[in-house]
Amino acid sequence: MDSFSLILTGSSGMVGRAVLLECLAHPAVTRVLLVNRHPVDLRHPKLSEVLHADFSDVEPIRDRLAGYDACFFCAGVSSVGKDEAEYTRLTYDLVTGFARTLRAVNPELVFTYVSGMGTDAGGRQMWARVKGRTEEALLGMGFRDAYMFRLGLMLPERKLPMQTKWVGALYGLLRPVFPLLRRFSWSVSDRQLGRAMINCVQHPRPRKVLESADIGRLGDGA
């Protein structure tokens, strides 16, 4: 696919913003529709935005979601302080509901979902099981193509929003050792992440569940 338009969620967070900046800079991306709960203070000719408070029900904005080639779903919530039922509602139910609406209005869509390193539908950790079931549901939904990005540690090369102060402080402490951390397969840069997603849309891949090492290689054009 030489050029494409896309829907992006999670652009107020670190991962989503990293992907957004790469999409705005990439010549193959023609339009980006942000679907957010809160406005993002960015202006760009490619960019438009839909504000919607309840991601569990996107039927009210269904018509605004039609006419796109891809979706990069980068939104997510922490499992800290949540039981499995609540986390399932905020992750599995929300993501699959959003995806079903997109599938209905864009049958040829490519759907990319950011889960996390260690995701496993049969795993011991609650968050890993929920995200694993979410991955399985998305892969079986009938999209033209779908990719699950099991992101490990993202090392930002640009200034990105940090959702909490402690995350910002942690990255501040780690920044001097970023060159060392980049040697590990479970780390990718913010630019690699965005380029890898774009690459998947332009050049379909046989592997649909991508670990951090796969993301890094794709982000480097491999």
C-alpha positions in Angstrom: 0.0 0.0 0.0 1.7 3.2 -1.2 -0.4 5.5 1.0 -3.1 5.1 3.6 -5.2 6.9 6.1 -5.6 5.7 9.7 -7.4 6.0 13.0 -5.2 6.4 16.2 -6.2 6.0 19.8 -4.1 6.8 22.9 -2.4 9.9 21.5 -2.4 11.6 24.8 -0.1 8.9 26.2 3.5 8.2 25.6 3.1 5.3 23.2 0.3 6.8 21.2 2.1 10.2 20.9 5.2 8.4 19.7 3.2 6.7 17.0 1.3 9.8 16.1 4.5 11.9 15.6 6.0 9.2 13.3 2.7 9.1 11.3 2.6 12.8 10.8 6.2 12.8 9.5 5.8 9.8 7.2 4.9 10.5 3.5 2.8 7.4 3.2 0.3 8.5 5.8 -2.2 10.8 4.2 -4.8 11.3 7.1 -4.8 10.7 10.8 -8.0 10.7 12.8 -7.5 10.9 16.6 -10.2 9.3 18.7 -9.7 10.7 22.3 -11.5 11.4 25.5 -9.6 14.7 25.8 -8.3 17.1 23.2 -4.6 16.9 22.0 -2.9 20.2 21.6 -1.4 19.5 18.2 -2.1 21.1 14.8 -1.2 19.5 11.5 -2.7 19.4 7.9 -3.1 15.6 8.1 -4.7 15.7 11.5 -8.4 15.6 12.7 -9.9 14.7 16.0 -13.0 13.1 17.4 -13.7 13.6 21.1 -15.7 10.7 22.7 -15.9 10.1 26.4 -17.2 6.5 26.4 -15.0 4.1 24.4 -17.2 1.2 25.4 -19.9 2.6 23.1 -18.6 4.1 19.9 -21.9 3.8 17.9 -22.6 7.6 18.3 -19.4 8.3 16.3 -19.7 5.3 13.9 -20.1 7.5 10.8 -16.9 9.5 11.6 -14.9 6.2 11.7 -15.7 5.2 8.1 -13.3 5.5 5.2 -10.0 4.6 6.8 -7.4 2.0 5.9 -5.8 1.2 9.3 -6.2 1.6 13.0 -3.3 1.9 15.5 -4.9 1.1 18.9 -2.4 2.5 21.4 -4.8 3.3 24.3 -4.7 1.2 27.4 -5.1 1.2 31.2 -2.9 -0.1 34.0 -4.1 -3.2 35.8 -2.8 -1.9 39.1 -5.6 -1.8 41.7 -8.1 -3.6 39.4 -9.6 -7.1 39.7 -9.9 -9.3 36.6 -13.5 -8.4 36.0 -12.8 -4.7 35.9 -9.7 -5.0 33.9 -11.5 -7.2 31.4 -14.2 -4.6 31.0 -11.7 -1.8 30.5 -9.4 -3.8 28.2 -11.0 -6.8 26.4 -14.6 -5.4 26.2 -13.5 -1.9 25.3 -11.0 -2.9 22.6 -13.0 -5.6 21.0 -16.2 -3.4 21.0 -14.3 -0.6 19.3 -12.7 -3.1 16.8 -16.1 -4.6 15.9 -17.5 -1.2 15.0 -14.4 -0.4 12.8 -14.7 -3.8 11.1 -18.3 -3.1 10.2 -17.6 0.3 8.6 -14.1 -0.5 7.2 -14.1 -4.2 6.1 -10.6 -3.9 4.5 -9.0 -2.4 7.6 -5.6 -3.3 9.1 -5.8 -3.3 12.9 -2.8 -3.0 15.1 -3.1 -3.4 18.9 -0.4 -2.6 21.4 -0.5 -5.2 24.2 2.7 -5.9 26.1 5.7 -8.2 26.5 4.6 -11.2 28.4 1.0 -11.3 27.1 -0.3 -14.8 27.3 -4.0 -15.9 27.3 -3.0 -18.9 29.5 -0.6 -17.0 31.7 -0.4 -16.7 35.5 -0.6 -12.9 35.6 -4.1 -11.4 35.3 -3.2 -8.6 32.9 -1.4 -11.1 30.6 -4.4 -13.3 30.4 -6.8 -10.5 29.6 -4.6 -9.0 27.0 -4.0 -12.5 25.5 -7.7 -13.0 25.1 -8.0 -9.6 23.6 -5.3 -10.5 21.0 -7.0 -13.7 20.2 -10.3 -12.0 19.6 -8.8 -9.3 17.4 -6.9 -11.9 15.3 -10.1 -13.8 14.7 -12.3 -10.8 13.9 -11.9 -11.0 10.1 -9.9 -7.8 9.4 -8.0 -7.7 6.2 -4.9 -7.9 8.4 -4.2 -7.6 12.2 -1.0 -7.3 14.2 -0.4 -7.6 17.9 2.5 -5.5 19.2 3.9 -6.9 22.4 5.9 -3.9 23.3 8.6 -4.2 26.0 10.5 -1.0 27.0 10.1 2.0 24.7 13.0 4.4 24.9 11.9 7.9 23.7 14.2 9.9 21.5 11.7 12.8 21.6 9.8 14.6 24.3 6.7 12.6 24.9 3.9 12.9 27.5 4.3 10.8 30.6 1.0 9.7 32.2 2.3 9.8 35.8 5.1 11.6 37.6 6.8 8.4 38.7 7.1 7.2 35.1 8.6 10.6 34.1 11.1 10.3 37.0 12.0 6.8 36.1 12.7 7.7 32.5 14.8 10.6 33.7 16.9 8.2 35.7 17.3 5.8 32.9 18.1 8.3 30.1 21.9 8.2 30.8 21.9 4.5 30.2 19.6 4.5 27.1 22.6 3.6 24.8 23.1 0.5 26.9 19.5 -0.5 27.1 19.1 -0.2 23.3 21.3 -3.2 23.0 18.6 -5.5 24.5 16.0 -7.1 22.2 13.2 -6.1 24.5 13.8 -2.3 24.0 12.7 -0.2 21.0 12.9 3.5 20.3 9.8 5.6 19.8 10.7 6.1 16.2 11.1 2.3 15.6 7.7 1.7 17.1 5.9 4.1 14.8 7.8 3.0 11.7 7.1 -0.6 12.4 3.3 0.0 12.5 3.5 1.9 9.2 5.6 -0.9 7.7 3.0 -3.5 8.6 0.3 -1.6 6.7 2.5 -1.0 3.7 4.1 -4.5 3.5 2.0 -7.3 5.0 3.9 -9.7 7.3 3.3 -13.5 7.9 3.9 -13.1 11.6 0.9 -11.4 13.3 2.1 -11.4 16.9 5.2 -9.3 17.2 7.6 -9.2 20.1 9.9 -6.3 20.8 12.7 -7.7 18.7 10.4 -8.1 15.8 9.2 -4.5 16.3 12.7 -3.2 16.3 13.6 -5.0 13.1 10.5 -3.7 11.4 11.2 -0.2 12.6 14.6 -0.4 11.0 13.1 -1.5 7.7 14.0 -5.2 8.0 
